[in-house]
Amino acid sequence: MHEFNKGKRSGQPGRRLIGVILSATICRILLNVARRFAYPFAPVLSRGLGVPLAAVTSMIAVNQATGVLGMLFGPLADRFGYRLMMMTAMGLLVAGMLAAGLAPHYGVVLVCLFLAGLGKNIFDPAIQAYAGENISFERRGLVIGVLEFSWAGSTLIGMPLIGLLIDRYGWRSPFFALAAAGLLGILALLLTVCRDAGVRRLHSPGASMWQAWRRIARHREAQGALGFVFFVSVANDNLFVVYGAWLEQSFRLSVVGLGLGTGLIGLAELLGELMTAILAERIGLKAAVAGGLFISMLTYLILPLVGRHFSLALAGLFVVFLVFEFTMVCFLSLATELMPSQRATMMSTVLAAAGLGRVLGALIGGPVWMAGGIAGTAIASALFSGLGLAALFYGLRGWQPG
């Protein structure tokens, strides 16, 4: 691991970096579980809170706004340090989960899920910027890929555990369990992450968030990256919000069958993250992102061709989400190096652009599906992916890591 921090100013030994990566991955699993468990267990929360199911889905929708609010904390992380922001994020998780467990009322749980989503959008840019600061660019795809295991892990590991807790101890038990685990996560961060990690002492006290964002807006590489992540997020969510309807309508799929499809997507995400960890260093991040997105465009277009047979349709979805996850994780690794002086600001802006893309994709997904079926959805997703590829070439033309 000694080469991970070659040329970086922190000089942390490899063993400490391994500890940071493991601690951060566990913390991110907790944050992802806290944010995502309301999706599959919405009926359980509805019954427990005594509110209609629509009220629970409204809580989930409010949670989407946290991606934009996360932009406010990127400049703070660049100025005051990544460690502080990571612990702040975990503190929000613990406070929200504990409050929801102790006071199980709709308004409290609404705030709880909001805090969990905000915590994720504070933590992610901070740990990604930390990786950019301490790990050589050549090895960054490996480490970001390992960190991103937390996304698939929240589905493949976290959701079954949440189900077991609810079954044995009631619907409030996950809140207490996540609060306790969050406290352990804070302790792990205290023991592994250096106190001054990411602090920018050269920043003047008067430097504003607006100035930080304006520097990003004027940066061609950043413009291209934001365009890329926005368009590919539109493309993916345009399909994601209707794939269940497609499978149900085409194959008369049951709830169990839809669950199988969701499990396959979680497995595809895991394999995509694993591919990044294994292949990104060999291929090169620029080539991996460009090639992955081009293949992603093709996989969208293949979906209508394989949609006549259930097994082929599931295989097609598996490949779509596998390639998408590989492309996105490679892109996140690349984005950490685009603005080295403002890593956390850059990454929080990237996540906000991705969030806006997901919102737009979700809004257009239904109408596109109603108008054109899976063929219309596939063509629209491929076209948005093409726009993302164009933005990538615009921003990274001639760019090389510093």
Salt bridges, closest charged atoms under 4 A:
GLU3 OE1 - HIS2 ND1 3.34
GLU3 OE2 - ARG139 NH1 2.62
ASP124 OD1 - ARG28 NE 2.83
ASP124 OD2 - LYS120 NZ 2.67
GLU133 OE2 - ARG9 NH2 2.17
GLU133 OE1 - ARG200 NH2 3.05
GLU133 OE1 - ARG343 NE 2.97
GLU148 OE2 - ARG28 NH1 3.12
GLU221 OE1 - HIS219 ND1 3.38
GLU221 OE2 - ARG220 NH2 3.92
GLU281 OE1 - ARG139 NE 3.00
GLU337 OE1 - ARG140 NH1 2.49
GLU337 OE1 - ARG343 NH1 3.17
